């Protein structure tokens, strides 16, 4: 499934909820379902700066595709990380770098987050893109 197809799935899922309290509850559920990150990645090296809560993000390149894991000490933030992972994990660096991530606006997430959480979301996206760029460069050098 392409990133764009995954984005459309997320948009469809969020359209099932009539109000933002239900959407927040859904985000919390997504966070609870997020597979646990290996404890060895819960260090300052993997901590996302710019987030109100603590968020750890790890990326690994396997067979040309990036696989992401994350954790957070805040349930909504963990849900946001889960959304990003569900859309981007398992794709090539080039596919991730080309992703528009329009679904974040289309589901209304950015406008319904506090400024500090919105900043955290931007920081997570930025870190994922940095991983993708680094893996892309590394792959070209090999």
N, C-alpha and C positions, 0 to 999 in steps of 0.2 A: 504494500500500500504506500502511495506517495505521501509526502508531507502535506500537500494540498488536500488530498483525500482525508487524511487524519484531521486536518483543521476543520473540514466540513463536518466530520463526525462530532467534533467538540461543539461546533456551533449548533448542530442538531440536538445534542444532549442538553445544552444550556437552554435551548428554546422550549424544552419541556417544562421548565419552571417559570411560574408567573411573576415571582417577585425575588428581590435580592436576598432576602432572608433564606429562602429555599436554595438559591444558588450558592450562598455561603455554606449552608449545610452540606451541599453536594461537594464543594471544594474540600471541606473537612473530611468527608468520606473518602475522597480521592487521596488525601494525605494519609489517612489511616491505612489505605491499601498499598501505599508506596513501599516497595521492597526495601528492607533495611540496608543501609549503606554499611560496608565493612567498617568496623570500629577504627581500623588503622587509617582511614581517610577522614576521621573526625578530629583533625588537627588544624592549626592555624594556616598551614599551607593550602588547605582546601576550603577555607572559610571565605565566603563572599563578602567583600567590603561594600558598604553602602546599604546594607540591610538593617532594618530596625532589630530584627531577631537574628539569631545565629543560624546561618545556612551553610552547609557543607556540600560541595559539588565535586564529583570526580568523573573524569572521562577516560575511556580506554578505547584504543583502536584495535579492532579485531577483524581480520580479513577485509580491510579497507573500509570498515564501517565503525562509527563512533557509538559507544554504548555508555550511557550516562546513569549515574546513581546520585542520590542526594538525601539529605535529611535536614530537619530544622527543629528548633525547640518551640516553634509556634505552629499550631495546627493549620491555620489558613495559609501561611507561607509554605508549609509542607505540601498543601494541596496545589498551590501555584506551581511549585517545583514538579509535582507529579504531572500536571498538565503539560508543562514544557517537555518533560521526559517522554510522555506518551506520544507527543507529536514528533520530536526530533531524534530520539534514541533509535539506533539501528539503521541510520542513514550515513551516506558518505560525507566527508567534509565539504565537498562541493555542493551537495544537495542542501546541507545545513546553511552554508554561506549564502545560497541563493534564496532561501526561505524568506518570505515577506512577513510571516507571522501576523497577518491581518486579522486572524481569528481573535486575537486579544482585544482589538477594538470592537469587532463585530459582536462579541458576547457581552461587551460593556464592562469588561474587567477593569481596565485602566481608570475609567471614570468612577468606579465604585470602590476603589482602594484609597486608603489614607495616603497623603503625600509620601510618607516614609515607606509604606508598603509598595507604592507605585515605583519609588526609587529602587527598592529592593528587587522588584520584578525586572526593571531595566538593567540592574547590575547582574542578575542571573542570566538574562539574554546575552548581555555583553560578554560574560565569562564563557558561555557556551560557544559563542562566535570566536572568541580567542582560542579556545581549545580546537575548534574546527580549522581555523587558520594555521595554527601550529602543526596540527597533524597533516594538513595539506602540504605545507612547506617540507615537513620531515619526509613525507612520502615521495616528493619530487627529488629529494636529495639521495634517496636510497637506490 
